[in-house]
């Protein structure tokens, strides 16, 4: 399978899930090119952007696992190539 570049947008609305989010990101660290996280204190949420270079199934697996966490939303946007 071919690798693709993707951006994974993550919103963490449950601060108690932060450690589980970080554990998953650590698990997929070999596929992650870069990461930017921003706390939005006024809304008590965190917004994280992840850039990945991986096969579709790897990107989808991470996005799905994150989305199954309580209070965490994740969505992937893929490159066309």
Kinemage of the C-alpha trace (Angstrom):
@kinemage 1
@onewidth
@group {chain A} dominant
@subgroup {mainchain}
@vectorlist {calphas} color= white
{ca unk a 1} P 0.000 0.000 0.000
{ca unk a 2} L 1.121 3.544 -0.721
{ca unk a 3} L 1.745 6.053 1.999
{ca unk a 4} L -0.149 9.327 2.021
{ca unk a 5} L 0.170 12.616 3.815
{ca unk a 6} L -2.743 13.443 6.096
{ca unk a 7} L -3.680 16.017 8.676
{ca unk a 8} L -5.477 14.663 11.698
{ca unk a 9} L -7.542 17.233 13.603
{ca unk a 10} L -8.293 16.335 17.211
{ca unk a 11} L -10.513 18.156 19.706
{ca unk a 12} L -10.286 17.068 23.328
{ca unk a 13} L -13.327 18.216 25.299
{ca unk a 14} L -12.675 15.915 28.266
{ca unk a 15} L -9.381 16.880 29.953
{ca unk a 16} L -9.314 13.490 31.714
{ca unk a 17} L -8.612 11.874 28.317
{ca unk a 18} L -5.391 13.831 27.686
{ca unk a 19} L -3.118 11.036 28.879
{ca unk a 20} L -4.918 8.454 26.725
{ca unk a 21} L -4.668 10.736 23.686
{ca unk a 22} L -0.940 11.151 24.304
{ca unk a 23} L -0.491 7.379 24.713
{ca unk a 24} L -2.115 6.759 21.329
{ca unk a 25} L -0.014 9.444 19.664
{ca unk a 26} L 3.090 7.885 21.184
{ca unk a 27} L 2.015 4.477 19.861
{ca unk a 28} L 1.820 5.919 16.319
{ca unk a 29} L 4.923 8.132 16.635
{ca unk a 30} L 6.719 6.478 13.698
{ca unk a 31} L 4.001 7.723 11.333
{ca unk a 32} L 3.764 11.243 12.778
{ca unk a 33} L 5.760 13.999 11.059
{ca unk a 34} L 4.699 16.827 13.341
{ca unk a 35} L 2.290 17.897 16.040
{ca unk a 36} L 0.847 21.188 17.244
{ca unk a 37} L -1.392 21.431 20.289
{ca unk a 38} L -3.198 24.447 21.662
{ca unk a 39} L -5.216 24.675 24.849
{ca unk a 40} L -8.305 26.843 24.529
{ca unk a 41} L -8.714 27.699 28.186
{ca unk a 42} L -11.861 29.826 27.786
{ca unk a 43} L -13.717 26.774 26.436
{ca unk a 44} L -11.803 24.191 28.508
{ca unk a 45} L -10.807 22.204 25.397
{ca unk a 46} L -7.596 21.351 23.587
{ca unk a 47} L -7.085 21.416 19.825
{ca unk a 48} L -4.360 19.229 18.331
{ca unk a 49} L -3.165 19.023 14.715
{ca unk a 50} L -1.129 16.009 13.644
{ca unk a 51} L 0.636 15.626 10.283
{ca unk a 52} L 1.122 11.993 9.296
{ca unk a 53} L 2.905 10.102 6.523
{ca unk a 54} L 1.410 6.622 6.581
{ca unk a 55} L -0.802 4.117 4.830
{ca unk a 56} L -4.543 4.839 4.838
{ca unk a 57} L -5.301 2.027 7.254
{ca unk a 58} L -2.786 3.360 9.818
{ca unk a 59} L -4.212 6.887 9.655
{ca unk a 60} L -7.772 5.573 9.883
{ca unk a 61} L -6.881 3.318 12.807
{ca unk a 62} L -5.455 6.194 14.828
{ca unk a 63} L -8.384 8.465 13.978
{ca unk a 64} L -10.861 5.740 14.941
{ca unk a 65} L -9.148 4.932 18.237
{ca unk a 66} L -9.063 8.604 19.169
{ca unk a 67} L -12.720 9.067 18.251
{ca unk a 68} L -13.718 6.186 20.522
{ca unk a 69} L -12.357 8.027 23.576
{ca unk a 70} L -14.994 9.819 25.660
{ca unk a 71} L -14.994 13.529 24.857
{ca unk a 72} L -12.518 13.263 21.965
{ca unk a 73} L -13.286 13.975 18.294
{ca unk a 74} L -10.900 13.244 15.428
{ca unk a 75} L -11.094 13.725 11.673
{ca unk a 76} L -8.510 13.034 8.969
{ca unk a 77} L -7.957 14.968 5.743
{ca unk a 78} L -5.888 13.125 3.141
{ca unk a 79} L -3.636 14.341 0.349
{ca unk a 80} L -4.747 13.405 -3.151
{ca unk a 81} L -1.425 11.757 -3.964
